[in-house]
């Protein structure tokens, strides 16, 4: 028995050795060369002759697309480019929309200013404009005028210059380097080659004298200097109410705001002010094929350096290029008409129902920010994640004005915003239903807070046929009724709920949706700490 066991063990060992020796050869024998090749080609680098995709069946001959597939793929590629251009160029067409809208009411030259003497009501179409500050707005054309001087009066609220892609140029007034004391600013064109250089104008320099001395006319003047990357620039200034009224701020702009080319400083044109209150005009970019035509005009106006090669390449891929006509053939026009529809639907999805969890300000609530990541350039993780393209789309589809003062956390300076497009369960806010929202006591706003209702179609102030033209509430303007604990409950609906104070009520339009924006001017630490938060909107039954 022992001898038999030893023989069995020896046989097993020899079998294993023989098998081990043969395995590599057997494996090599199994790997037959791919048909048409000398070697076995990895399948992951090969393309089958037929592939099922979301754009249909794609066919190839040995990896080369057939004519039918070429047509599908290139149609799809042009479609993708069209969608990308819509999403990525909203900032540019938004500024162009503002320029065209202001021009339609006679405000075009640098000495012409649109001022909302009686506040901005819901008559004009203006992306999420407010009813609470006195706007003064002007378009600067640095190609036409060259170096441009802006003198702002003391007491100015938040003011900003943005370039033709809504990129930040400089702040003025409350968040600017003059820190509400007023002063003189000089804006340099993108192609300026003189001796003037930008001064230190950042938030960290606010209140410090970083000015340069420049001859303005015949007078040596201390000025802040900034340089834009574009010719067209939008200057937007806000003046605060005094005793709940706009008169003081309106007079401040009309008597203290001066804009003129530096070359004409000895004899500048007389300032002209147009009251925009109660006037109907449109400043919102197109959501249809006209969008591309608006963008073409921007590209013709601005220097090539205005955009980086990646963005220029996107536009050029669909026929939008500086110095060239935009004349798509019937095929391309049909594709772009489809692309802009999908692009618009995409922008609306991103803006009204964002899937970015970091956008939401308070856990379990519907309020979200337009400055995702608290970055006015929408850079993700300090830039390591590149630019958050969806975050930029969210902001500019709904809003205007880009400044660090709305993104940074500096208590008592600038402004912060929160938006909501749904009730506590995320359902659409319907104009025929009645809702309430409560702001706890001691709202963290040094200057004031306001709540404004907006129309989702126009993203402008909600128009109520036959109703109020000011769809908002403001703690400095309105004689609100507060709860015993110091909180205040606001009501929104087609009719004032029984037994509720009319001062706290904002009318909405049956058959239409709406969304809301909470503004805090001079936000304080409890807002940044999130120890203070508004409730969600809830149905009043």
C-alpha positions as CSV (number, residue, x, y, z in Angstrom):
1,X,0.0,0.0,0.0
2,X,2.9,2.4,0.8
3,X,4.6,1.6,-2.4
4,X,1.4,2.3,-4.4
5,X,1.0,5.7,-2.6
6,X,4.5,6.7,-3.4
7,X,4.0,5.8,-7.1
8,X,0.7,7.9,-7.2
9,X,2.4,10.9,-5.7
10,X,5.3,10.7,-8.2
11,X,2.7,10.5,-11.0
12,X,0.8,13.5,-9.8
13,X,4.0,15.6,-9.5
14,X,5.1,14.7,-13.0
15,X,1.6,15.5,-14.4
16,X,1.6,18.9,-12.8
17,X,5.1,19.7,-14.1
18,X,4.1,18.6,-17.6
19,X,0.9,20.6,-17.5
20,X,2.7,23.7,-16.3
21,X,5.2,23.4,-19.0
22,X,2.5,23.0,-21.7
23,X,0.2,25.9,-20.5
24,X,2.0,28.7,-22.2
25,X,2.1,26.9,-25.5
26,X,-1.6,26.0,-25.3
27,X,-2.4,29.7,-24.5
28,X,-0.4,30.8,-27.4
29,X,-2.1,28.3,-29.6
30,X,-5.5,29.6,-28.6
31,X,-4.7,33.3,-29.5
32,X,-5.3,33.2,-33.2
33,X,-4.4,36.3,-35.2
34,X,-7.3,38.6,-35.9
35,X,-8.7,38.1,-39.4
36,X,-6.7,40.3,-41.8
37,X,-3.9,40.8,-39.3
38,X,-0.7,39.0,-38.3
39,X,-1.4,39.5,-34.6
40,X,-4.4,39.3,-32.2
41,X,-5.6,43.0,-32.2
42,X,-7.3,44.2,-28.9
43,X,-11.0,44.5,-29.5
44,X,-11.2,47.8,-27.6
45,X,-9.4,49.6,-30.5
46,X,-11.5,48.1,-33.2
47,X,-14.8,49.4,-34.6
48,X,-17.5,46.9,-35.7
49,X,-19.1,47.3,-39.1
50,X,-22.4,48.2,-37.4
51,X,-22.9,50.2,-34.3
52,X,-26.2,51.1,-32.6
53,X,-26.2,54.6,-31.1
54,X,-28.5,57.4,-29.9
55,X,-28.3,59.0,-33.4
56,X,-29.1,55.7,-35.2
57,X,-27.3,52.8,-36.7
58,X,-23.8,53.7,-37.8
59,X,-22.1,51.6,-40.5
60,X,-18.5,51.2,-41.4
61,X,-16.4,49.3,-43.9
62,X,-13.3,48.1,-42.0
63,X,-13.5,51.2,-39.7
64,X,-14.2,53.7,-42.4
65,X,-17.7,55.3,-42.1
66,X,-20.1,54.9,-45.0
67,X,-21.6,58.0,-46.7
68,X,-24.8,57.5,-44.8
69,X,-22.9,57.4,-41.5
70,X,-20.9,60.5,-42.4
71,X,-24.1,62.4,-42.9
72,X,-25.4,61.4,-39.5
73,X,-22.2,62.1,-37.7
74,X,-21.5,65.5,-39.2
75,X,-25.1,66.6,-38.7
76,X,-24.8,65.5,-35.1
77,X,-21.4,67.3,-34.7
78,X,-22.8,70.5,-36.1
79,X,-25.8,70.1,-33.8
80,X,-23.5,69.6,-30.7
81,X,-21.4,72.7,-31.7
82,X,-24.7,74.7,-32.0
83,X,-25.8,73.7,-28.5
84,X,-22.3,74.4,-27.1
85,X,-22.3,77.9,-28.6
86,X,-25.7,78.7,-27.1
87,X,-24.7,77.5,-23.6
88,X,-21.2,79.1,-23.6
89,X,-22.0,82.4,-25.2
90,X,-25.0,83.4,-23.2
91,X,-22.9,86.0,-21.3
92,X,-21.9,87.7,-24.6
93,X,-25.4,87.9,-26.1
94,X,-26.8,89.0,-22.7
95,X,-24.6,92.1,-22.8
96,X,-25.5,92.6,-26.4
97,X,-29.2,92.4,-25.5
98,X,-28.7,95.1,-22.9
99,X,-26.9,97.3,-25.4
100,X,-29.7,96.9,-27.9
101,X,-32.4,97.4,-25.3
102,X,-30.8,100.6,-24.0
103,X,-30.3,101.9,-27.5
104,X,-34.0,101.3,-28.2
105,X,-34.8,104.0,-25.6
106,X,-32.2,106.4,-26.9
107,X,-29.3,105.5,-24.6
108,X,-26.2,104.7,-26.7
109,X,-23.5,107.3,-26.3
110,X,-21.2,107.4,-23.3
111,X,-22.7,110.6,-22.0
112,X,-26.2,109.0,-22.1
113,X,-27.4,107.2,-19.0
114,X,-30.5,105.1,-18.3
115,X,-31.7,106.0,-14.8
116,X,-34.7,104.4,-13.0
117,X,-35.9,107.5,-11.2
118,X,-39.0,105.7,-9.9
119,X,-37.3,102.3,-9.5
120,X,-37.4,99.4,-12.0
121,X,-41.0,98.1,-12.2
122,X,-42.1,95.0,-14.1
123,X,-42.7,96.9,-17.4
124,X,-39.2,96.5,-19.0
125,X,-37.7,93.1,-19.7
126,X,-34.5,92.9,-17.7
127,X,-33.0,89.7,-16.3
128,X,-33.9,89.5,-12.6
129,X,-33.7,93.3,-12.1
130,X,-34.7,94.6,-8.7
131,X,-37.4,96.9,-7.5
132,X,-35.3,98.1,-4.6
133,X,-32.4,100.3,-5.8
134,X,-32.2,103.2,-8.2
135,X,-30.3,101.9,-11.2
136,X,-28.1,104.0,-13.4
137,X,-26.7,102.3,-16.5
138,X,-24.5,103.3,-19.4
139,X,-22.8,101.5,-22.3
140,X,-19.1,102.4,-22.7
141,X,-17.7,102.1,-26.3
142,X,-13.9,102.1,-25.8
143,X,-13.3,101.6,-29.5
144,X,-15.2,104.8,-30.4
145,X,-14.2,106.8,-27.3
146,X,-10.8,105.4,-26.3
147,X,-9.8,105.8,-22.7
148,X,-13.0,106.7,-20.8
149,X,-13.5,108.6,-17.5
150,X,-16.2,107.8,-15.0
151,X,-16.9,110.1,-12.1
152,X,-19.2,108.7,-9.5
153,X,-20.6,110.6,-6.5
154,X,-20.2,109.8,-2.9
155,X,-22.9,107.6,-1.4
156,X,-23.1,105.2,-4.4
157,X,-24.3,101.7,-3.6
158,X,-22.8,98.7,-5.5
159,X,-21.5,99.5,-8.9
160,X,-19.7,97.4,-11.5
161,X,-18.2,97.6,-15.0
162,X,-18.4,94.3,-16.9
163,X,-16.9,93.6,-20.3
164,X,-18.8,92.3,-23.4
165,X,-18.6,88.7,-22.1
166,X,-19.9,89.8,-18.6
167,X,-16.4,89.4,-17.2
168,X,-15.5,91.6,-14.2
169,X,-13.5,94.8,-14.9
170,X,-13.9,96.9,-11.8
171,X,-16.2,97.6,-8.9
172,X,-17.3,101.2,-7.9
173,X,-19.2,102.6,-5.0
174,X,-19.8,100.5,-1.9
175,X,-17.8,97.4,-2.9
176,X,-15.3,99.4,-5.0
177,X,-11.9,100.9,-4.0
178,X,-13.6,104.2,-3.3
179,X,-15.7,102.5,-0.6
180,X,-18.7,104.7,-1.1
181,X,-16.7,107.9,-0.9
182,X,-17.0,108.5,-4.7
183,X,-14.2,109.4,-7.0
184,X,-12.8,109.1,-10.6
185,X,-12.2,106.0,-12.5
186,X,-10.5,105.5,-15.9
187,X,-11.3,102.5,-18.1
188,X,-8.6,101.5,-20.7
189,X,-9.5,99.8,-24.0
190,X,-8.1,96.3,-24.6
191,X,-5.6,97.6,-27.2
192,X,-4.4,100.6,-25.1
193,X,-0.7,101.2,-25.5
194,X,-0.1,104.4,-23.5
195,X,1.6,105.1,-20.2
196,X,-1.4,104.4,-18.0
197,X,-1.5,101.1,-16.1
198,X,-4.2,99.6,-13.9
199,X,-4.2,100.4,-10.2
200,X,-4.9,98.0,-7.4
201,X,-8.7,97.8,-7.3
202,X,-9.5,94.5,-5.6
203,X,-11.8,94.0,-2.6
204,X,-8.7,93.8,-0.4
205,X,-7.7,97.3,-1.5
206,X,-11.2,98.7,-0.7
207,X,-10.8,102.0,1.3
208,X,-7.1,102.2,0.6
209,X,-5.7,105.0,-1.6
210,X,-4.2,103.1,-4.5
211,X,-5.0,105.8,-7.0
212,X,-2.6,107.1,-9.7
213,X,-2.3,110.8,-10.6
214,X,-3.4,111.6,-14.1
215,X,-4.0,114.7,-16.1
216,X,-7.8,114.9,-16.7
217,X,-8.3,117.9,-18.8
218,X,-6.2,120.6,-17.3
219,X,-6.3,119.2,-13.8
220,X,-4.1,116.6,-12.0
221,X,-6.6,114.1,-10.7
222,X,-6.2,111.0,-8.6
223,X,-7.9,108.1,-10.3
224,X,-8.4,104.4,-10.2
225,X,-7.5,102.7,-13.4
226,X,-8.8,99.4,-14.9
227,X,-8.4,97.8,-18.3
228,X,-11.1,95.9,-20.1
229,X,-10.7,93.0,-22.5
230,X,-13.5,94.3,-24.8
231,X,-14.6,97.5,-26.5
232,X,-18.2,97.4,-25.3
233,X,-18.6,97.6,-21.5
234,X,-21.7,97.9,-19.3
235,X,-21.6,100.2,-16.4
236,X,-24.3,99.5,-13.8
237,X,-24.7,101.5,-10.6
238,X,-27.2,101.2,-7.8
239,X,-28.3,103.9,-5.4
240,X,-30.1,103.1,-2.1
241,X,-33.5,104.3,-1.1
242,X,-33.6,107.0,1.6
243,X,-36.7,106.9,3.9
244,X,-38.0,104.2,1.5
245,X,-38.0,106.6,-1.5
246,X,-35.8,106.8,-4.6
247,X,-35.6,110.6,-4.9
248,X,-32.3,111.1,-3.2
249,X,-30.5,108.4,-5.3
250,X,-32.1,109.7,-8.5
251,X,-30.8,113.2,-7.8
252,X,-27.4,111.7,-6.8
253,X,-27.0,110.2,-10.3
254,X,-28.4,113.1,-12.2
255,X,-26.1,115.6,-10.5
256,X,-23.0,113.6,-9.7
257,X,-22.4,111.0,-12.4
258,X,-20.1,112.0,-15.2
259,X,-18.9,109.9,-18.2
260,X,-16.7,111.2,-21.0
261,X,-13.7,110.2,-23.1
262,X,-10.4,111.3,-21.6
263,X,-9.5,113.1,-24.8
264,X,-12.6,115.3,-24.4
265,X,-12.1,116.0,-20.7
266,X,-11.6,119.8,-21.3
267,X,-14.9,120.0,-23.0
268,X,-17.0,116.9,-22.4
269,X,-20.5,116.5,-23.7
270,X,-23.4,117.4,-21.5
271,X,-24.8,114.4,-19.6
272,X,-28.2,113.1,-20.8
273,X,-30.4,111.0,-18.5
274,X,-33.4,109.0,-19.6
275,X,-35.9,107.7,-17.1
276,X,-36.4,104.0,-17.7
277,X,-39.2,103.6,-15.1
278,X,-42.5,102.5,-16.6
279,X,-41.0,102.1,-20.1
280,X,-41.4,98.8,-22.1
281,X,-38.2,97.7,-23.7
282,X,-36.3,94.4,-24.0
283,X,-32.8,93.7,-22.8
284,X,-33.0,89.9,-22.8
285,X,-31.0,87.9,-25.4
286,X,-32.9,85.7,-28.0
287,X,-33.7,82.1,-27.3
288,X,-34.1,81.2,-31.0
289,X,-32.0,81.3,-34.1
290,X,-31.6,85.1,-33.7
291,X,-29.3,84.2,-30.8
292,X,-26.5,83.3,-33.3
293,X,-27.1,86.6,-35.2
294,X,-26.7,88.6,-32.0
295,X,-23.5,86.7,-31.3
296,X,-22.2,87.4,-34.8
297,X,-22.6,91.2,-34.1
298,X,-20.6,90.8,-30.9
299,X,-17.8,89.0,-32.7
300,X,-17.6,91.7,-35.4
301,X,-17.3,94.5,-32.8
302,X,-14.8,93.0,-30.4
303,X,-11.1,92.4,-31.0
304,X,-10.0,88.8,-31.7
305,X,-8.1,88.8,-28.3
306,X,-11.5,89.2,-26.6
307,X,-12.0,85.4,-26.6
308,X,-9.6,82.6,-26.2
309,X,-9.0,80.2,-29.1
310,X,-11.2,77.5,-27.7
311,X,-14.3,79.7,-27.6
312,X,-13.5,81.3,-30.9
313,X,-13.2,77.9,-32.4
314,X,-16.6,76.8,-31.1
315,X,-18.2,79.8,-32.7
316,X,-16.2,79.4,-36.0
317,X,-17.2,75.8,-36.2
318,X,-20.8,76.9,-37.0
319,X,-19.8,79.9,-39.2
320,X,-19.5,82.7,-36.6
321,X,-16.2,84.4,-37.1
322,X,-14.9,88.0,-37.0
323,X,-14.6,89.5,-40.4
324,X,-16.7,86.8,-42.1
325,X,-20.4,86.9,-43.0
326,X,-22.7,84.5,-41.2
327,X,-24.6,82.7,-44.1
328,X,-25.4,79.1,-43.2
329,X,-26.9,77.0,-46.0
330,X,-30.4,75.5,-45.6
331,X,-29.0,72.3,-44.0
332,X,-26.9,74.2,-41.4
333,X,-29.7,76.7,-40.6
334,X,-32.1,73.8,-39.9
335,X,-29.5,72.1,-37.6
336,X,-28.9,75.4,-35.7
337,X,-32.6,76.0,-35.3
338,X,-32.8,72.6,-33.7
339,X,-29.6,73.2,-31.7
340,X,-30.8,76.5,-30.2
341,X,-34.1,74.8,-29.1
342,X,-32.2,72.1,-27.3
343,X,-29.7,74.6,-26.0
344,X,-32.4,76.7,-24.6
345,X,-34.1,73.7,-23.0
346,X,-30.7,72.7,-21.5
347,X,-30.1,76.2,-20.1
348,X,-33.6,76.3,-18.6
349,X,-33.1,72.9,-17.0
350,X,-29.7,73.9,-15.5
351,X,-31.1,77.3,-14.3
352,X,-34.5,76.3,-12.9
353,X,-33.8,72.7,-11.6
354,X,-30.0,72.4,-11.2
355,X,-28.7,69.0,-10.4
356,X,-25.6,70.4,-8.7
357,X,-26.0,69.7,-5.0
358,X,-23.4,72.3,-4.1
359,X,-25.7,75.0,-5.4
360,X,-28.2,74.6,-2.6
361,X,-27.5,76.8,0.3
362,X,-29.3,75.1,3.2
363,X,-29.6,71.4,3.8
364,X,-33.1,70.1,2.9
365,X,-34.2,73.4,1.4
366,X,-34.9,74.7,-2.1
367,X,-32.8,77.9,-1.9
368,X,-29.8,77.9,-4.2
369,X,-27.0,80.4,-5.2
370,X,-26.1,81.7,-8.6
371,X,-22.4,81.8,-7.6
372,X,-21.8,78.1,-7.2
373,X,-18.5,77.5,-5.5
374,X,-18.5,81.2,-4.3
375,X,-16.4,82.1,-7.3
376,X,-17.3,84.9,-9.8
377,X,-15.3,83.1,-12.4
378,X,-17.0,79.8,-11.7
379,X,-13.8,77.9,-11.2
380,X,-14.2,74.5,-9.6
381,X,-12.1,73.5,-6.6
382,X,-9.9,76.6,-6.9
383,X,-9.4,76.0,-10.6
384,X,-8.2,72.4,-10.3
385,X,-11.6,71.3,-11.7
386,X,-11.5,73.8,-14.5
387,X,-14.5,76.1,-15.1
388,X,-17.9,74.9,-14.0
389,X,-19.7,75.5,-17.2
390,X,-23.1,74.6,-16.0
391,X,-22.7,77.0,-13.0
392,X,-21.9,79.8,-15.4
393,X,-24.9,78.9,-17.5
394,X,-27.1,78.9,-14.5
395,X,-26.1,82.4,-13.5
396,X,-26.2,84.1,-16.8
397,X,-29.4,82.6,-18.0
398,X,-31.1,84.1,-15.0
399,X,-29.1,87.1,-14.0
400,X,-26.7,89.9,-15.0
401,X,-23.8,91.7,-13.3
402,X,-20.6,89.8,-12.4
403,X,-18.6,90.9,-9.5
404,X,-16.6,89.3,-6.7
405,X,-18.7,91.4,-4.3
406,X,-21.6,89.0,-4.9
407,X,-19.6,85.9,-4.5
408,X,-17.2,86.6,-1.6
409,X,-18.0,86.4,2.1
410,X,-17.2,89.9,3.4
411,X,-19.7,90.9,6.1
412,X,-21.4,94.2,5.5
413,X,-20.0,94.7,2.0
414,X,-21.6,94.0,-1.4
415,X,-24.7,91.8,-1.8
416,X,-25.7,88.2,-1.7
417,X,-28.6,86.4,-3.3
418,X,-30.6,83.2,-2.9
419,X,-33.1,81.9,-5.5
420,X,-35.8,79.3,-5.4
421,X,-38.0,78.0,-8.2
422,X,-40.1,75.6,-6.2
423,X,-42.0,75.1,-3.0
424,X,-40.8,72.9,-0.1
425,X,-41.3,69.7,-2.1
426,X,-39.6,71.1,-5.2
427,X,-42.9,71.6,-7.0
428,X,-43.3,74.5,-9.4
429,X,-44.6,77.7,-7.8
430,X,-48.0,78.2,-9.5
431,X,-49.6,81.6,-9.9
432,X,-53.1,80.4,-9.1
433,X,-52.0,79.0,-5.7
434,X,-51.1,80.8,-2.5
435,X,-47.8,80.4,-0.7
436,X,-46.1,81.8,2.3
437,X,-42.5,82.2,3.3
438,X,-41.1,83.3,6.6
439,X,-37.9,85.2,7.2
440,X,-36.7,84.7,10.8
441,X,-36.0,87.7,13.1
442,X,-32.9,89.8,12.7
443,X,-32.4,89.3,9.0
444,X,-28.6,89.5,8.4
445,X,-28.6,92.5,6.0
446,X,-26.8,95.7,7.1
447,X,-28.4,97.8,4.4
448,X,-31.7,96.0,3.5
449,X,-33.3,92.8,2.2
450,X,-35.9,92.3,-0.5
451,X,-37.9,89.5,-2.0
452,X,-38.9,89.7,-5.7
453,X,-41.1,87.5,-7.8
454,X,-40.0,86.8,-11.4
455,X,-41.5,85.3,-14.6
456,X,-39.8,82.1,-15.7
457,X,-40.3,82.9,-19.4
458,X,-38.6,86.3,-19.4
459,X,-36.6,85.9,-16.2
460,X,-37.7,89.5,-15.6
461,X,-40.0,90.9,-12.9
462,X,-43.3,89.2,-12.8
463,X,-46.0,91.1,-14.7
464,X,-49.5,90.9,-13.2
465,X,-52.2,92.1,-15.6
466,X,-54.2,94.8,-13.8
467,X,-52.1,94.3,-10.7
468,X,-49.1,95.9,-9.0
469,X,-46.0,96.7,-11.2
470,X,-43.7,96.1,-8.2
471,X,-43.8,92.3,-7.5
472,X,-41.7,92.5,-4.4
473,X,-41.3,93.3,-0.7
474,X,-38.5,95.4,0.9
475,X,-37.9,95.9,4.6
476,X,-36.9,99.6,4.1
477,X,-39.6,100.5,1.6
478,X,-42.6,98.6,2.8
479,X,-44.5,98.9,6.1
480,X,-44.4,95.2,6.8
481,X,-46.3,93.5,9.7
482,X,-43.9,91.4,11.8
483,X,-44.7,88.3,13.9
484,X,-44.4,88.4,17.7
485,X,-41.0,86.7,17.6
486,X,-39.6,89.4,15.1
487,X,-39.9,87.2,12.1
488,X,-41.9,88.2,9.0
489,X,-44.2,86.1,6.9
490,X,-44.7,87.1,3.3
491,X,-47.6,85.9,1.1
492,X,-47.7,85.3,-2.6
493,X,-50.8,84.3,-4.6
494,X,-53.7,85.5,-6.8
495,X,-55.5,87.0,-3.8
496,X,-54.7,88.1,-0.3
497,X,-55.4,85.2,2.1
498,X,-58.1,85.9,4.6
499,X,-56.9,87.7,7.7
500,X,-53.4,88.3,6.5
501,X,-51.8,91.8,6.3
502,X,-51.9,93.3,2.8
503,X,-48.5,94.9,3.4
504,X,-47.0,91.5,3.3
505,X,-48.7,90.3,0.1
506,X,-47.4,90.1,-3.4
507,X,-49.9,89.2,-6.2
508,X,-49.1,86.5,-8.8
509,X,-50.8,85.6,-12.1
510,X,-53.0,82.5,-12.4
511,X,-52.0,80.2,-15.2
512,X,-48.4,81.2,-15.0
513,X,-45.4,80.0,-12.9
514,X,-43.0,82.3,-11.0
515,X,-39.8,82.1,-9.0
516,X,-38.3,84.2,-6.2
517,X,-35.1,85.8,-5.3
518,X,-34.0,87.0,-1.8
519,X,-31.5,89.8,-1.8
520,X,-29.3,90.8,1.1
521,X,-27.5,94.1,0.7
522,X,-24.6,94.3,3.2
523,X,-24.9,90.6,4.2
524,X,-23.8,89.8,7.7
525,X,-22.0,86.8,9.3
526,X,-25.2,84.8,10.2
527,X,-25.9,84.6,6.5
528,X,-22.5,83.2,5.7
529,X,-22.6,80.9,8.7
530,X,-26.0,79.7,7.7
531,X,-27.2,80.2,11.2
532,X,-30.0,82.3,9.7
533,X,-32.1,80.9,6.8
534,X,-35.5,81.7,5.3
535,X,-38.1,79.0,5.2
536,X,-39.1,77.3,2.0
537,X,-42.3,78.4,0.3
538,X,-45.3,76.4,1.6
539,X,-48.9,76.3,0.4
540,X,-51.5,78.2,2.3
541,X,-54.6,76.0,2.5
